[in-house]
């Protein structure tokens, strides 16, 4: 059998083509950076009030990781609430998932795993909702006493109100710069702010796009709709 020799022949200009491609990529990236610097706008930045903090710009390290986990956990808690009370009898008190149940269902940041230890080992507690009064139906989950340097405390406030056949839930995450705080006795915004709590404002991809490239077409449509609504309702008054 005759052996067939295969020889790979590289184009004479292969090295030059690779260098040209790399140079073109660098130029495109540089041009985009210069365009953003020249035409980007700060008008799309998040509006953060004194009683708020940005999840992106203020929180860092363990606090940012805990916030991200808590932001997802707030929906898991609602689902567990429905499951736990699905078979309740008439007149039976509805209850929220306990800290132990959240650990059993492996819901971060409540479950005591490696991530929990890495992020300061916050100690979580539950403030059961009141059966009556101004805070009726509200529940609070407090995470405090972390061991990480510069770590704060977290508070998840769930306002649960029955309206007809549906439930209206307000889900707010608050952050306190103090590493050790007591469970608030009220989940009202004014009361929490006076105690040093700051509402955490999430940072979305849409916010970043507006920061870099300015208002988007949907913003103009929303503003136009608002102007029309103002004219209609304003004229009716």
N, C-alpha and C positions, 0 to 999 in steps of 0.2 A: 504494500500500500504506500502510495506516495504522500509524504507529509506536506501539508500546505502551510507555508509561512505567512503569518499575518503581521503586517507592520503598520503601526499607527502613525500617520503623518499629521503633524500639527500645522495649522496655517501659519504662514510667516508673520502675520500681523496679530496673532492671538494675544500676545502680551500687551500690545498697544490697544487692542479692543477692550481688554479688561480694565486697563488704566483709564480709558476714556469713559467707560461705564461708571466706574467709581467716582470719577470727577463730576460726571453729570448728576449722579445721585446726591453728592455733596452740594452742588449748586442749587438743585431743586429744594433740598432741605433748608439751605441758607436763605433762599428766596422766600420760602414760606415763613420762616422765622422773622425776616425783615418785614414781610407784609403784615403779619400779626402785630408786630411792634408798632408799625405805622398806622394801621387801620383798626386795630383792636380797640375795644371800648371798655371802660370801667363802669358804664351805665348798667351793664347786665349783672353786676355783682350782687350777691345776696344782700338784702336789707336786714341787718341784724340790729335789734334794739338792745338797750342796756340790760334788759332782763332776759336776754337770750345769749346763747353761744353757738358757734358754727361747729357742726360735727366734723367738718373738714379742716378748718383753720385753727380752731381752739383745742379740740381734743387730740391727743397724741399717745402713741405707745399703748399700754394696757387699757387706758380709758377709751381710746378709739375702738379697740378690739371688743371691749365689753359693750359699747354702744351698738356696734354692728350686730352683735349676737342678741342683744336685748330688743333691737328694732325688729328682728325676725321672730323672736320669742313671743312678742305681744300678740301675734296672730295665732301662734300655737296655743297660748293660754285661752284664747276665745274658743278655739275648737275643743279643747279639753273641758272647758266650762260646759259646753253643750253636751258633750258625752257623759260627764259626771251627773248631770241633772236630767238626762233624757227620760229616765224612768221614775222621776219623782211623783209622788202621790199628791193630790190636791191638798194645799195647806202646808206641805213640807217645805222647809227652808232650803233655798238654793244656796250652793256654796261654790267657792272658787278653788282652783287647784292649790294644794298646800305646797310648801317648798319641798317636802319629801316626795310628793307625787311628781313634781317637775323633775326632780333628780331621777326618779324611777323611769320616767319617760324620756330620759336623756336629752332634756331641753337645755341647751346652753343659754346664758352663762350660769345656770343654776346647778348643773351637774358637776360634781367634783372630780374632774378628770385632769389630764396633763395641762390642757389649756387653761383651766381654772387656776391651777397653781402658778402657771407662767404669768398670768395676768393679775396676780396679787391676792388670790384667794379671798375674794369678797365674801362677807357673811350676809346671807339673805334672810329676810323676815317678811311676813305677810301681815298687813293690816286688814282685818276682816271688814266687809262693808257693814254699814249700819242699817237696821231695819226701818228706821224712821228718822226724820229730821232733814236738815239741809244737805247732808252728805249721804243720803239714802242711796244705796246701790253702788257707791264708789268703793274701789278697792285699791290698795297701794302695795307695791313690792319694793322693799328697800334693800339696797346693797351697799354696805359700808364696812369700815375696818380693814381695808386692803393693806397689803404689806409692800407694794411697789412704791418706789420713790416718786414723790409728787403726785400720787394717785388721789382722785377725788371719790365722791360717793354718787350713787345713782338711785333714782326713784322713778318707777313706772306707775303712773296714775291712770286707772281705767274707770271712766265714768260710764256706768251701765244704767240706762233708763229704759223701761218698757213703755213703748208707745203703741197702743192697740195690739196688733199681732206681731209687731216687729220690735227688735232691740236696737237702740241707738247707743253706739259706743264711741267715746272719745278716748283716744290712746295717746298719751303724752309722756315723753321721757324727759326727766329733769336731771341736771348735774349740779353738784355742790363741790366747790374746791376743797372743802374740809374733808380729811380722810376718815373722820369719825363723827357721825351725827346720829341723833335720835330720830325715831319714827315720828313724822309730823302727825299732828292730831287732826289736821284738815288738809284736804287736797285742793282747796281753792287756790287759784293762781296768785292772788294778792297775798295770801298768807304764806305761801311758799317763797315768794320773792322776798318778803320781809325777813325770812329765815335764811337767806343767802342762796336759795335755789335758783338755777337758770335753766330755762327751757332749751333743749337741744334742737337746733334747726338742721334737718338733713340736707346734704349736698347732692344734687342730682347731675346727671350728664347734661340735661337741658340747661341747667344753670351755667355750667362751664361753657357750653356753646354760646350762650348769650354774652358771657363775659369776654370771650375771644372775638366773636363776630358781630356782636351787637344784637338789636331786636330782630326777631324772626318773623316771617309772614303771618304765622298764627297769632303773634302778639298784636299786630295791626288789626287783624280781624276781631280779636277779643276786645280791643280798645274801641273799635267802631261799634260793636254790639253794646258795649257799656254806654257809649255816648247816646245811642238810640234809646236805650232803657232809661237813661237820665232824662232825656227830653220827654219821653212818654209819661213817666211817673212824676217828673218835675212839673209838667204842665197840668197834671191832674190834681195837684195839691192846691 
